[in-house]
Amino acid sequence: MYFTSDNASGAHPDILAALTRANDGFARSYGADAIMERVTAQVRDIFEHPEAAVYLVATGTVANSLSLAVYSQPWSAVFAHTEAHIATDECGAPEFYTDGAKLIGVPGADGKMTPGALAEALGRIGESGVHGVQRGMVSITNVTEAGTVYTTAEIAALTAVAKSKALPCHLDGARFANALVATGATAAEMTWKAGIDVVSFGGTKNGCLGVEAVVMFDPAKAWEFELRRKRAGHLVSKHRFLSAQFEAYLTDDLWLQLATQANAMGARLAQGVAVAGARHQYPAQANMMFPEWTLGTHARLEAAGAAYYQMPAAPGMEAARLVTSWNTTEAEVDQFLAALRG
């Protein structure tokens, strides 16, 4: 009953098998391996964008930070939800890699920015000439840090506000596959067709050992990304082990299959939690939820062997964050729900 994070799950057997195959013999280094050529073709096909620039890195933090660095300046502002991962969980990496770009929090219920709130922030920032930071770009997280999901229409509405100020847009897709499964959208519909310029396409949280893709829809930005990746120390020498993971991840839609399982278990868990009398603080729309329950529940669940993160709660209540993974089973969910019911 392990619901701390989808980061805590193991790697899918197909991913591990791909790594074993890649380990045989020799391959060109630093991304010049033959597997990476195939990965680039796969990603371009999935995103319906034959000229997309595709790069792999080992962590979501650097995928986000380098994406922001390529599309912003040190004197500019990056607009994101106040609880976005880049704002609360990256230890200042976005500011570091952008050489000082300022993060501006945009409020919104359920972890989502609204076009109105974004327009207000854009109207407020960048109006003081040389004395203030300039408008830089907008970053949207899907699945959000609240476990909610932006539809493609909602993303397009936000990017339209950004484009009205000629700003590029980034999508933090650490759980990109989960968002696609939740909405039924295609990768293209959720990204460049909705006004996104660069996406961090996650693999680590969804069955990979440790790999994220950065997909840029303007190939003119490719060389700068390569330079920044090298300068940051994230150009992996034995790159084929990143490539092998992502090739297996994309082959036969494994990435979507794994997200479908995680989301299905999330829905089963969310429904059961509600039936047991707990209240969800936000709509549970993918594989992450934030239930609130009565005092003493944590102790009962821990005694039963459940693992999850405890969260701040209202007086007289307890709260948790629960995350299901690609390898979460119905039996695990049902065991947790039985312990919750007491």
Secondary structure, DSSP 8 states (H G I E B T S, - for coil): -B-S-GGGS---HHHHHHHHHHTSS---STT-SHHHHHHHHHHHHHTT-TT-EEEEES-HHHHHHHHHHHH--TTEEEEEETT-HHHHSSTTHHHHHTTS-EEEEE--GGG---HHHHHHHHHHTT-SGGGS-EEEEEEEESS-TTS----HHHHHHHHHHHHTTT--EEEEETTHHHHHHHHT--HHHHTGGGT-SEEEEE-GGGT-SS-EEEEES-GGGHHHHHHHHHHTT---TTTHHHHHHHHHHHGGGHHHHHHHHHHHHHHHHHHHHHHTT-EESS---SSEE-EEEETTHHHHHHHTT-B-EEE---TTEEEEEEE--TT--HHHHHHHHHHHH-
